Amino acid sequence: MEQDQRILARITEMVVDEHRLRQALAAGEIDDASEQRQLGQLERELDQCWDLLRRRRAKSEFGENPDDAQVRPSSQVEGYRG
C-alpha cells in the first residue's frame, strides 16, 4: 500500500501542476503553446499513474502481487480516466 500512496501523492502533485499551468496562462505568464505542451505531458503521465494504480489494486484484489504491475507506455493507456 505504501507504493499506492506514493502514486496517489504523485497524482496530487500533477493536479496541482495542472492548476498552476492554467493560472499561469490566465495571468499571461506563459503562452498557449507552452501550456498545451506541458498539459499534454502531465495528462500522459496522469493516465499512466491512474492505469498503474488501477492494475495494482486489481492484482491485490485477486491475490496477486501488486508489485508485479509495471508502468505501461502512454500510448497504451492514453485517455484513461481513473
C-alpha positions as CSV (number, residue, x, y, z in Angstrom):
1,M,0.0,0.0,0.0
2,E,3.0,2.3,0.5
3,Q,3.6,2.3,-3.2
4,D,-0.1,3.1,-3.9
5,Q,0.2,6.1,-1.5
6,R,3.3,7.3,-3.5
7,I,1.3,7.0,-6.7
8,L,-1.6,8.9,-5.3
9,A,0.8,11.6,-4.0
10,R,2.3,12.0,-7.5
11,I,-1.2,12.3,-8.9
12,T,-2.0,15.1,-6.4
13,E,1.2,16.9,-7.4
14,M,0.3,16.7,-11.1
15,V,-3.1,18.0,-10.4
16,V,-1.6,21.0,-8.6
17,D,0.8,21.5,-11.5
18,E,-2.1,21.5,-13.9
19,H,-3.9,24.2,-11.9
20,R,-0.7,26.2,-11.8
21,L,-0.3,26.0,-15.6
22,R,-3.9,27.1,-16.2
23,Q,-3.3,30.1,-13.8
24,A,-0.1,31.0,-15.5
25,L,-1.8,31.1,-18.8
26,A,-4.7,33.2,-17.4
27,A,-2.1,35.6,-15.9
28,G,-0.3,35.9,-19.2
29,E,2.9,34.3,-17.8
30,I,3.0,31.6,-20.4
31,D,1.6,31.3,-23.9
32,D,-1.0,28.8,-25.3
33,A,1.6,26.6,-26.9
34,S,3.7,26.3,-23.7
35,E,0.6,25.5,-21.7
36,Q,-0.7,22.9,-24.2
37,R,2.7,21.2,-24.4
38,Q,3.1,21.0,-20.6
39,L,-0.5,20.0,-20.1
40,G,-0.1,17.2,-22.7
41,Q,2.9,15.8,-20.8
42,L,1.0,16.0,-17.5
43,E,-2.1,14.3,-18.9
44,R,0.0,11.4,-20.3
45,E,1.8,10.9,-17.0
46,L,-1.6,11.1,-15.1
47,D,-3.0,8.4,-17.4
48,Q,0.0,6.2,-16.7
49,C,-0.3,6.7,-12.9
50,W,-4.1,6.0,-12.9
51,D,-3.6,2.9,-15.0
52,L,-0.8,1.6,-12.8
53,L,-2.8,2.2,-9.6
54,R,-5.9,0.5,-11.1
55,R,-3.8,-2.5,-12.1
56,R,-2.0,-2.7,-8.8
57,R,-5.4,-2.7,-7.0
58,A,-6.8,-5.4,-9.3
59,K,-3.8,-7.6,-8.7
60,S,-4.1,-7.1,-4.9
61,E,-7.9,-7.9,-5.1
62,F,-7.2,-11.2,-6.9
63,G,-4.4,-12.3,-4.5
64,E,-1.6,-11.4,-6.9
65,N,1.5,-9.3,-6.1
66,P,0.7,-5.7,-6.9
67,D,4.4,-5.0,-7.3
68,D,4.3,-7.1,-10.5
69,A,2.3,-4.3,-12.2
70,Q,4.6,-2.0,-14.2
71,V,4.1,1.4,-15.8
72,R,2.9,0.9,-19.4
73,P,3.8,3.3,-22.2
74,S,1.5,6.3,-22.5
75,S,0.3,5.1,-26.0
76,Q,-1.3,2.1,-24.3
77,V,-3.1,4.0,-21.6
78,E,-3.8,7.3,-23.4
79,G,-7.2,8.7,-22.5
80,Y,-7.7,6.5,-19.4
81,R,-9.5,8.3,-16.6
82,G,-9.3,6.8,-13.2
